[in-house]
Amino acid sequence: MNLRQWSRDLGMGVRFAVTGGREGWVRMVLTAVGVGLGVALLLLTTAVPNVLTARHQREQARTDLTYSEKVPPKGGNTVLVGMADTRWHDKDVRGRFLEPEGARTPLPPGVDRFPAPGEMVVSPALKKLLTSDEGRLLRERLADRITGTIGEPGLIGSHELAFYAGADHLAVREDNSHVVRLTAFGDRHPTPERADPVLIMMTLVVFVALLTPVAVFIAAAVRFGGERRDRRLAALRLVGSDRRMTRRIAAGEALAGALLGLAVGTVFFLIGRQAAGSVEVLGVSIFPSYLNPSLALAVLVAVAVPAAAVGVTLFAMRGVAVEPLGVVRTAKQARRRLWWRLLLPLAGLALLYPMIGKGRSHGDFNEYLVIGGVLLLLVGVSALLPWAVEAVVARLGAGPVSWQLAVRRLQLSSGTAARMVNGIAVAVAGAIALQMLFAGVEGQYTRNTGQDPDRASVEINLSNGSALPAAAREFPRTKGVRAAVAISSGSVGDRRRDPGTTVGITVGDCAALRELARLPSCRDGDVFVVPDPRDEPDDLAFARPGRHGFIDASYSDGVRGREIPWTVPAGVRQVTARKDALQSYVNGLLVTPSALPSGAASTMYHQVYARLDLSVPEADQYVRNTAARVDRLASVWHWTATTESGKYTSLRTGLFVGAVCVLVLIGASLLVSQLEQLRERRKLLSSLVAFGTRRRTLGLSVLWQTAVPVSLGLLLASTVGVALGSVLLKMTDTAVSVEWASVLSMAGAGAGVVLVVTLLSLPPLLRMMRPEGLRTE
């Protein structure tokens, strides 16, 4: 058969779809909507790489962290930047104080002028929050006058909370800890990190698991109206077309729906692209300009969807004998074969098997084997489900009338029922595998911080010693604070320059020092020594009364002139550190304030540790307000027993966002499919009602027709999902464990989507169950 004949037959099918009257248009519109939903999600997915790139570029362009690089000298092109990040409930607020030092000072991205002291420019989302009643406590913390908004180039998301405030008298420190001096914004020396093989493998699995259900839905959508179309094609056999020509004409009709679906999907994508800028999912927001699909990937979608429509239709028509006198579909068909369906998951396991035990220590995973293996296992669910539905419903027997109606319908068209839930089954199988994978490797990306949240809830790091007295006074009186202690830390060396021996020195009142060590007695002026747990004798040797030293001794490449001479006073006592001390590795000298010379506080780091009363609403916000009042550059850190890798957390968040999109697609596509099935059976339903069948019975029959294949699909999905998850865990060299509660929750989520769709389809079902539905033209 030449290409010309193919083109002519496909073109004839397209014309039949377009000129087929009301029925033809309804069928094509339903197909277009189903395909369009899938195409829209595929286009959104092709834009994901550009979204990640754009957010990374925005973040790099505004970078102002120098990571302890050497401080540049003050000049006409320098600016002082004070770090003033904070949090509002569960959202980060990025804050910076700006103090220009010359006429050629660089501006941060998104800002057209420097705010004066007492002024600030804010992101649109922060402006909305600060001007609302909800943001009252945050407004107390950010009391400067709002004079403008940060432009899009200075933000990574439409809902990001950020501000730049004007400042004066900022003081830069040698370590660039709270205030930095910059000659330009942006990361000028990006350091490439070695990619984590396990994270890369997990990313590939996430994309495959999220996109495979979309492809399955598109394949099902192009077959909407299949039964009516096949009966209509019998007329073509009467006028002389052969079987092959009839199949190509049917493929042409599917092609018309797919092409219209591409257009509808593009419209859906553009609507979704614009709406994406106004929503925030799991703390992630973007700008519409980020959602620009890669040209190559967009072209691939535009070519693959129509080609898939033709291929799926030709494949489906194999089992349909379109004869001049009708369609031989309702006769007893040959049972579906199992052997080739089992080959798909087995081939997937064969592709993944060579990578078992690889982990992150044996090089990268082969991305083609990972994609191919996961894809074959998930597609295997789609291939096995029609066989499973056919095998089970053939053995179902007597029951109520609604049950018998449902069973007979399933026995006549088990393939149609399986197609409806294929996407759900594939999505649930992928979700179970991903849940097992993420839960299994979570421990590899979680580390203990050494912090005890029962000992302290928050740690406040002050930017200078002048704020320490106010902090020690204000925090214990803050609403929601049970207790608070202030501690300073520094070092003392045996020489002014380049000391040979350096010992840590910790300063606090007696209550604060008792949070670090077990003290026999204490009063202001006392000095204690805690031996180094690593058995280094420097601490005890340096703690001899009368020993001379220099606080904040300098080094050859450091700043001179800050060294403060100090003599160890008499009466130094040796004590032991508490096992639950507020600070890790407590050792060296513990000193009460009056035992130090004046000026020593300016050389040290200062922290306040507070324990909160969690029963007080907004206790955390009251603490942050106090911190901003005593030191506007103070940073507040919540204590947690563990912390997770940022990349792992980002990937998990991306998975959740993608899962939400796929669930929305599943629900919408299922609803369209359900409506299409009801439309095809409208006359049958009307006939049953006309003969006296109760509407309740018909409604229950529709519910049974959905419940049986969904139950089988979820059972199959759970089996394949657990198998795939186990293999993936073995690949990461992680012990296999199955949390059955999570497996059941994933299956329950899939069943919940189907239940919602079924309930939404009841009103159209009731409208169709009327005798008037028997009318025809």
Secondary structure as UniProt FT lines:
FT   HELIX           3..18
FT   HELIX           21..46
FT   HELIX           48..61
FT   TURN            67..68
FT   TURN            76..77
FT   STRAND          79..83
FT   STRAND          86..88
FT   TURN            89..90
FT   STRAND          91..100
FT   TURN            103..104
FT   TURN            109..110
FT   STRAND          119..122
FT   HELIX           124..130
FT   HELIX           133..135
FT   HELIX           136..141
FT   STRAND          145..149
FT   HELIX           152..154
FT   TURN            158..159
FT   STRAND          161..166
FT   TURN            174..175
FT   STRAND          179..182
FT   HELIX           197..221
FT   TURN            222..225
FT   HELIX           226..238
FT   TURN            239..240
FT   HELIX           243..276
FT   TURN            277..278
FT   TURN            282..283
FT   HELIX           288..290
FT   HELIX           295..316
FT   HELIX           317..319
FT   STRAND          321..323
FT   TURN            324..325
FT   STRAND          326..328
FT   HELIX           339..352
FT   HELIX           353..355
FT   TURN            356..357
FT   TURN            359..361
FT   HELIX           367..393
FT   TURN            394..395
FT   HELIX           401..412
FT   HELIX           414..441
FT   HELIX           442..445
FT   STRAND          446..448
FT   TURN            453..455
FT   STRAND          458..462
FT   HELIX           465..467
FT   HELIX           468..474
FT   HELIX           475..477
FT   TURN            479..480
FT   STRAND          481..493
FT   STRAND          502..507
FT   HELIX           510..514
FT   TURN            515..516
FT   STRAND          517..518
FT   TURN            524..525
FT   STRAND          527..530
FT   TURN            533..534
FT   HELIX           538..542
FT   TURN            545..546
FT   STRAND          548..551
FT   TURN            556..557
FT   STRAND          564..567
FT   STRAND          573..574
FT   STRAND          576..577
FT   TURN            579..580
FT   STRAND          588..591
FT   HELIX           593..595
FT   TURN            598..599
FT   HELIX           600..603
FT   STRAND          605..612
FT   TURN            614..615
FT   TURN            617..618
FT   HELIX           619..630
FT   TURN            632..633
FT   STRAND          635..638
FT   STRAND          642..644
FT   HELIX           646..680
FT   HELIX           682..690
FT   TURN            691..692
FT   HELIX           695..731
FT   TURN            732..733
FT   HELIX           740..760
FT   HELIX           762..768
FT   HELIX           771..774
//
